[in-house]
Amino acid sequence: MKTLNTLMKGAALGLALGLMAAPATFAETPSNMLVIAHRIDDLTSMDPAESFEIQGSDASRNMYMKLVNLDPTNLDGGYVAELAESWTVSEDGRTITFTIRDDINFHSGNPVRAEDAEFSLRRAILLDKTPAFILKQFGFTPENVEQTIVADGNTLSITTDKRYATSFVLNCLTATIGGIVDKELVMANEVDGDMGNTWLRTNSAGSGAYRLVSWKPDESLTLQSNPDFHLGAPAMERVIVRHVIESASQRLLLERGDIDVARNLNPEDVAGASNADNVVIHDELRGRLMYAALNQKHPELSKPQVRQAFKYLIDYEGMQNSFLKGQYTTHQNFLPKTYLGAVDENPFSLDIEKAKALLAEAGVDGMELELGVREAQERIEIAQSLQNTAAQVGIKINITVGTSKQILARYRARELDIYVGAWGPDYPDPHTNAGTFAYNPDNSDEANATGLLAWRNGWDTGGLTEMVDAAVVENDRETRAQMYRDIQAQFRETSPFIVMFQLTEQIGRQENVQGLSLGGPITNAAYWNVTK
């Protein structure tokens, strides 16, 4: 058993975790504390109306309750009542009225009211930060929120611009931007009309299982448990997330017992850590997809046979079993597994001869293309694999590697012939991916619809846009699911996208850590169920 010296207390905890040349004897972390090593350098804000990064979503999931939320123990999804004890839908399908529970308090001690929910949703629209589009797609604007988001006693009514599938609206309310904040506390910290945004970036005003103690950018995030949490006081009184970049460093800290969980282990360190005493490797399917895209403004890449040929130039199995081993599995559809309407069909495999035949049918005899990829090792290796297989059919691919900002700028400007990258869902509803991979109502350059992947690749979708519009308003769950299955079947055969893999996050954890859920493909990490 690993032992812990007395440095692992109070402020000295950070020193013990960061110290690489420490004494040889260590112990497990305290039984009421969860210590996680993770890359958290993408964190920019703790305000739920502004936070739009994966790590920020993890923190927000534990600090803020929402009208409805997702059950972290049910990885097949499905929203459940949270601050709302019930809801009704108007006959025309446009208005949802929530009845708010009367037994929940914020961390400040203030009661959670319908007025707080009204303020929180209106505030998200008025601030208009990056994630605001999740709510604005329902027709909410700064000019109409006083009429469309209205509290009355213990009820809150939201009225959309047209009828949508109720499941679509409720799923979007489970996103980070749906977090309900303490109006009185937030407005007490307002500065120059910012509705408390500056203060909330580094503080919390929620009613969830944890409150924010401190966030030190590129260093650590500390949460303290809420003893009055409605599901019971969490066993982990404190959660500390340490920013540790290197996989090898995370593995060392885990094996020494300085941390409970390591979340960024590469396949080599996963294999090594699995042999350590008291370490367990935990696999969890995530929603992130790895894909390649062909620019349809290129005269050759826009030919249907060429699009299909590239789908047979990907060495799915070879990559999955080598440098992506254990962390990505072959998945050739735009909806991640477990999403409503997700399918398992993976019809493509590496087939050089089939690719040659399709290129010949298209009248293509060799070409030279530019592929853009950000400077992330696994993405570069995917690009190199495609470069090698494409060369076997006479296609020369020149790889341009750059920062995420550089490559995305060129991709969004429709300049790259091929792009290799990743895409993660913005909210837990099938429209989040259908509405970008298979939706493009205006393919003109003037539309500048950079948020739509179909537009970035100059693809007019061949009728899928109309199918996506129909699916997002369908209220019958099974009918809606089948509509997304049908969209993906056509998408696989006709689109310029080569969806290749879905992420499986492999974490290392101490054997005594039980109940940790990362939320699967649909939601985010939940700490309140953890025991040690």
N, C-alpha and C positions, 0 to 999 in steps of 0.2 A: 504494500500500500504506500502511495506517495504521501509525504508529510509536508505540512505548511509551517514556515517560520512566522514569527510575529509581525513581519513586515506587511503581511496581507491584511492590514486593517486600516480603515479610514483613508487618509490621503496617501498613505504609503502603498496602497494597492496599485496605483498607477505605476509607481516605481518598480514594484515587484514584477508587474506584467511586462514592462518594457526592458527590464534588465536582462541582457543576454549573457553576461558573465557573472552568474549568481552562484551561491553555494550549491553544493551537490545534492542536498537533501531538501525535498519539497513535499507539500501535502495537498490534498484536495482543497478546493475553495470552500468557503463557509457554506453550511447546508442551507442557509436562507438567502444565498446570493448566486445569481447566474452571470457568468462572465463569458462573453462571446468575442472572438476575434473575427473581424469582417472588414472589408474595404468599404469605408463610408465617406470617401472623398467626394462623392457626388451630391452630398447633402448641401442644400442651399437655404432651406427654410423649414421651420416646424409649424408654420401656419397652415392648417388644412386647406385653406382657400388658395394657397400658393404652392405647397409641396407637390412635386410631380416626379420624384425620383424613387427608385425601388427602396432604398434604405429609409427615406423619409416616410414612405408608405408603411413600412414595418413599424416604425415608432408611432405613427399616427394611429395605427390599428389598435395599439395598446393604450393610447391616451384618450381617444375620443370615441364616444358612442354615436350611433346614427339612428335615423328613424327606423330603418331596417338594415340588417347586416347579413353576412354569410356565416354559416356555422363552420368553425375551423375543424370540426371533427367529421364533416361531410364533404369529401373532396369532389363529389359529383355536383356540388353547387346547390343553389336554391336558397333564397333569402328567407330570413325569419324576422319576426318582430323584435325590436330592440327598445328604443325609446318610445316608439309607437306601440301601443298594446293591440291596436287593430286599425283597419282602414276600409273604406268603401270607395267604389268607383261609380261615377255618374253614368246615367243611361247613354250619353253620347260618347263616353270613354275618355273625355278630355280632363275631367277633374277627379283627383284622388284626395280624399279627406282622411287625415290621420287623427286618431284619438291618442293623446299623449299620456303616458303613465304618470301617476302622481306620487311615486315612491322613490324617485331617483334624484340625488343631489349632485351638483358639481363638486370638484375638489375643494372649492372655496367654501362649501356649505350652502351656497345658494341653490334653491330648488330648480330643477330643469322644467321649463315651461314651454308651451307652444310658441310663446313670444320669442324665446331663444332660438327655436328652430326657424321661425320666420326670419329673424335677424341673420342667422348663419347663412341661409340659402340666398337671401337678398344680398348680403355682404359679398358672397362669392361672385355674384353677377356684377355688382357695382365695382369691386376691385379689379375684375377682369384680368386676373393673372393667368398663367399658362393653362391650368386645367379647367378654366371656365367653360371651354367649349363643350365639356361633358354635359353641362346644364343648359348652355345656350342653344344646343341643338333641338331643344324642345320649345324654342321660340321666346325664352325669357330674355329680356333686355333691360338695361338700366331705366328705360322710359316706362316699362310696363310692370316691373316687379311689385309695385304697390297694389296692383290689381290682380296679378297672377299668383302671388305667394302671400297668403293672408292667414293670420292667426285670429281665432275667435274663441275666447275662453280657453278650454283645454284641447281645441282642435286646430289643425293646420291644413289648409287646402292649397293644392297647387294645380293650376290650370294650364295645360299645354296648348300650343297653337293649333294642333289637330289631334286626332285620335292616333295613339301609338299602342303597340302591344304593352299591356300593363307590366308584364315581366321586364320589358326593356327599360321602362321608366324606373322601376324598383331596383333593377340591377345597377343602374347608373347611380342611384342614391347610396349604394354600398361602396362606391369609390371614395377615396380619401377626401375629396371635396365635399362629401356629404357629412363630414364630421360636424357635430353640433357644439358650438362654443358658448361659453358663459357671457351673455350680453353685458351684464353689469360690470364684470371684471374687465372684459375687453375694452369697453368704452371708457372705463376709468383710466385706461392706459393709452387712450387715443392721443396722437400728436399731429397737429396740422391737418386734421381731417382724414387721417389714414385709416380710420376705423380699427385702430389697434394693430395694424399690420407690422409695424416696426417692432413693437413689443412682442407680438406672437411669434416672430421669427425665432426667438430664443427663449420663449416661455411657453407654458401650456395653460389652457383654460377649459379642460374637458371634464368628463364624468366617468372615464374608462378605468381600467384596472391599474393604470400607472399614471403618474404625473412626471413632467420633466424636471430633473434636478439641475442638470447642466449639459451643455453641448459645446465642446471645444473642437472647432473645425479641424479636420485632418488629424484628430487625436482621440477623442472619446465622446460617448453619449451615455448619460446616466439617468436611469428612471427609478423612481421610488414608488412602492406599492400604495394603492388606495385601500385602507383597511375597511372602508364602507362600500367597496365594490359590490354591485347587486348580486353577483354570483358567489360572493364570499371573498374574504381577504386572500390574495395570492400567497402561495407558500414562499415564492421568491420575493423577499422584501425589497431587494434591489437588483436591477439588471444593468450591467455595464457592458457596453459594446466598444471594444478597442479597435482603433484603426490600425490594422497590420496588413501591409501590402503584399509581402512575399509569402507564397505558399509554404516554403521551407521554414520560415519563421513561425507561421501559424502551427505547423506540425510540431516544431520543437516545444512551443509553449504548451501545446496539448499533451505531448508525451511527458513533459515535466510536471503536469498537473497545475500549471499556472492559469489555465483557462478551462472552461467546461465544454466549449463548442468552438470548432474551427470551420468557417464557412467558405473558404476559398482555396481548398486543396486541389492541386492538379492531380492527374491520374497517377503520376509517380509517387507523390506524397500520400495519396490515398492508399496505395499498395503498401507503402512503408508503415504508415500509421496503423493499418489494420493488424499488424503483427505486434503492436505494443500492448503491454498489460493495461487492462481496464479501459481500452479505447474501442469504441464501436463505430463502424461506418454506417451512416444513415442516408439512404437514397430517397429523394422526393422529386416527383415529376413536377416540372415548372411550365409556365405558359410561353416561354421565349422560344421563338423559331429562328432557325438559320436558313437563309434563302439566297438565291442568285436571281438577278433580274436582267432582262435583255431590252435594250432601248428600241422601241418600235419606230423611232424616227430614222433608224438606220435601214436603208433599203433592203438589205439582205436579211437582217435579223427580224424584220417584220413579216417574212414569209412563213406561213403556217408550218411547213415541213422543217424549216430551220429551227423554229421554236421547239418542235418535238425532238429534233435531232439532239439539241443540247440536253434534253432530259435523259437521253441515253448516253451522255458523255460524263455523267457524274458517277464516281466510284463510291456509291453510298455505303456499301458493305465494307469496302477496304478502309475508308476513313473511320467508320463507326468502330471498327475492330482494331484500329491503331491509335493515332494521336487523339481521337475523340473518345476512346474506350471508357465506358461507364458513365460518361457525362453528356453524351448526345445519342439519341436513338433515331433511326430513320423514320421520318414522318413527312408525307408529301401533300399535305392539305393545309389550307390557311387557318382552319380552326384547330387550336391545340386539343389534344385528348382531354376529355371530361367536360368540355364546353357543350352546351346545347347544340345538337346538330353535328357534332364531331364524328368523323368516320375514320376507319382504319385502313382503307384501300391505299396501297403503295405499289402501283403498277409498273414503275420504272426501275430499271437496274442498268448497270454499265453494260453496253452492247455496242461496241465499236462498229461492227458490220451493219447493224440496223441504222446507226447514225450516218454512216457513209451512204447508205441507200436513200435515206431521206434527203440528204444534202444533194445527191445526184438528181433526185426527183425535182428539187427546187432549182436546179441549174446552177448550183454553187460549187465552184471548184477552187477552194482555198480563199482565205481572206485574212486581214490583219486587224485586230481589235484591241481596244484599251479596256482593261479591267481595273476598277478602283476598289480599294479595300483599306479600312483603317488599320492602324498599327496595333493589332491584337493578334497574338501568336496563332491561335487556332483558326482565325479567319484568313490569315496569310497562308497557312498550310492548306486550307480548303481551296484558295485561289490557285496555289501552286499545283494542286492535284488536278484541277480543271485545266490548267495550262498544259500539263503533261498529256492528258487524254485528248484534248482538242488538237494537239500537235499530230496525233495519230490519224486525224482525218484532214490534215492540211490546213488547219486554222492556227494562226500564230496569235497568241495572246500576250500582250505587254502589260505587266502588272504595275500599277501606280499605287504606292503605299503612302499614306499621309495621316495626319491627325483626324480624329472624328469630325471636327469642325470643317477641315479642308475637304475631305471626301464627301461629306453630306452636302456641302455647299454646291459641289459640282453635280452630285446626283440630283439634287432638287432643281438645278438649272437645266436638267436633261442633257448634260454634256458627255456623260460616260457611256460607252458602248455596253459595258457589263458592270454590274455592281454586286458585290458580295457583302452581306451584312446580316444583322439580327433585327427581329421585331418582337416587341412584347405588347400584350394587350393593355389598353388604357383603362378598361373597366370590365367587369365580369359578365359580359353579354356577347353573344355571337356577332352582333352588329359592329362591335369594336374592330374586328378584323375584316368582316365582310364589307364594311363601309369604307375600307381603304384599299384592300387588295382587289376588290371586284366592283368598285363603284367609281364612276367618272362621268358626271353629267355634262361636262364641257371640257373637251380635250384640246381646246385651242391654247396657244402659248399665252394669250392675253388673260386666260382664266387664272393662271399662276396658282393653281390649287396644289401647292407643295405638300400639304398634309395628306394627300391621297397618293398612295403608292402607284395606283394605276395611272394617274396623271403624270407622275414623275417619269414613268416609262413610256409615255405617249400612247397608251393603249385605251381604245374607246370601249372595251369590254364586250362588244358584240351581243348586247341584250342583257348582260348580267346586271347592269345598273338598275333596270326596271325590276328585275327579280329581287334585288336587294331592297328596293323601295317597298315591294309587296311584303317581304318577309318581316320588315321592321314594324308593320302595323297589324300583323296576324296575332290574334289573342289566344287561339287554341295552341297549347304547348306542343303537342305531337305534330300538328300540321306545320307549325313554324319550324320545328326541328327538321322535318322532311324537306321543307323548302331550302334550308341551308345545305342539306345533303345533296339536293339537286344542283344547287349553285356550284358546290365544290366539284361535282362530277364533270360539269361543263368547264369549270375553271382549270382542272387538271389537264384537259385535252387541248384547250385553246389559248391559255394565258401565256404571257412571256415570263412568268414567274416559275422558278424551279425551287419549290419548297423542299428542303432536304432533311432537316433534323429538328427534333424538339429536345430542349434541355432537360436533363436530369441533374438536379443539384446533389452533389455528394458532400455531406458534411461529416466531420469527425466529432464525436462527443464522448465525454466520460461515460462509462458504463452505468453509473448511478443516476444519470440525468434521464428522467422519464417524462413523457407527456409533451415533449416539444413538437409543435406543428409549425412548419414553414408556410402552411396555407395552400400547398399544392399549386396547380396551374391557375386557380381562380382568385385566391385572396392572399393575405400576407401573414407574417409570423404572429403567433399568439403565445404570449409568455405566461398568462395567468393559470394555465393548466400544468405548468412544469413543477415537478417535485424532484428531490434529490435524496 
